Amino acid sequence: MLPGLAAAAAAHRCSWSSLCRLRLRCRAAAHGSSERQAENIGAELKAPLIKQEPLQVRVKAVLKKREYGPKYTQNNFITGVRAINEFCLKSSDLEQLRKIRRRSPHEDTESFTVYLRSDVEAKSLEVWGSPEALAREKKLRKEAEIEYRERLFRNQKILREYRDFLGNTKPRSRTTSVFFKGPGKVVMVAICINGLNCFFKFLAWIYTGSASMFSEAIHSLSDTCNQGLLAVGISKSVQTPDPTHPYGFSNMRYIASLISGVGIFMMGAGLSWYHGIMGLLNPQPMESLLWAYCILAGSLVSEGATLLVAVNELRRSARAKGMPFYKYVMESRDPSTNVILLEDTAAVLGVIIAATCMGLTSITGNPLYDSLGSLGVGTLLGIVSAFLIYTNTEALLGRSIQPEQVQRLTELLENDPSVRAIHDVKATDLGLGKVRFKAEVDFDGRVVTRSYLEKQDFDQMLQEIQEVKTPEELETFMLKHGENIIDTLGAEVDRLEKELKKRNPEVRHVDLEIL
């Protein structure tokens, strides 16, 4: 008997205390203990040594391979819009069907009405008579939709031609208001000033033939063109999102700034270098530079004024974001104003370089100094364009927000009772102060279940449990409350998303994925 017990103990890896109790039982049986003592020992063996909490085992959510059949698949919900479009029904047809109120996925409504797909399919067969007739009607409607879109396109084209011919009498759009404040105002001021500077600098170049003045004229021309491009980007960025661009057009400012940087490099720096090199190879004598000095002085004052406007706007925006001015500029948080700042800084420095080189040419009579000034202005524009290209490319690639902001968002989630942990946090800056937040959230199922149970009648639930006698009744009970618990989990996700947006207004899009 003892070898059998030893083998059983080795197979089941019993603890030392369990072996002691087994030996006690053997001795009691060997000495002819009473039946009462044997029963007590048996009860002691069945009792657990230490009261332990049930272990939570993480398992994969794998659907059991079984034939569910139409009993389950026909329980899918469908919205009224899909029922009308996909099954060719009318709104009056849906009034006779069962209506179910569900939690809405949209922020502006708390709940919305859905229908059972099986009811919609049955109603469509009742209306159209057969699946073949329904398929023919779908085909006819598809062809009618294509024809309607073609007519709509032709009508829009005719309307544009009509407006071009008679003038657009439509009231001014609210998008024009962006040019009266903030970055739009800075851009419009810069366009006006740089346009005038470009005109007068070209006159001075024609009069003097100075290479430095030609570089400055090209510089002002490229600035004017680029700022016009920025204006287009600003007007496009405030458009409302549409199905094609669900996150809006805010990145248009970065795209316009990137193209502006490329334009500065190609037209500004390239032409300045070309004209400077040609001046070195073929130096030409220059006429009187008095008018050129006067125009450069006026340009210095006007460019300085525009630079001051851009600096003030960037400082105001940096304070609103709680960031240092230098860091705000380096990260290109306001791309349009950033371009104006750098262009006007380069313009002021370029005027100083051009005036210095032209002065050296006037004193020494050597036109090579003037050509060197053109090369200096071109190099300055090349540096500015390289910085704009780099910063805007970084922004378009998807840049994370500040670590402090990410920490505040994660702490808000981790301090919630229904959340155990969060993983794979991504907070991306979409531009114009819009942030998209994504995280994998490990919810505490006990807290979510308790939140559901707090809203239930325990006496009624206990009565339902006592009435459960068969596996089918148990399945019905579990499916009913399991579905409600899933809805409670969805409500918890909605609550956390609203809380994140309320605490952090810059967060516009929240994606919480259940782990």
Protein Blocks (a to p, Z undefined) as FASTA:
>chain_A
ZZmmmmmmmmnopafklmmmmmmmmmmmmnopafklmmmmmmmmmpcfbdcddddddddd
ddddddebjmlmmmpccdfklmmmmnopafklmmmpccdddddfbfkbmbdcdddfklmm
mmmmmmnopaklmmmmmmmmmmmmmmmmmmmmmmmmmmmmmmmmnopabdcdfklmmmmg
cjllmmmmmmmmmmmmmmmmmmmmmmnopaklmmmmmmmmmmmmmmmmmmmmmmmmmpcc
dfklmnojmlmmmmmmmmmmmmmmmmmmmmmmmmmmmmmmmccddddfklmmmmmmmmmm
mmmmmmmmmmmmmmmmmmmnopafklmmmnomalmlmmmmmmmmmmmmmmmmmmmmmmmm
mmnopaklmmmmmmmmmmmmmmmmmmmmmmmmmmmnopaddfklmmmmmmmmmmpmklmb
dchiacddebjhiacddddddddfklmmmmmmmmpcfklmmmmmmmpmbfklmmmmmmmm
mmmmmmmmmmmmmmmmmmmmmmmmmlmbdcdddZZ
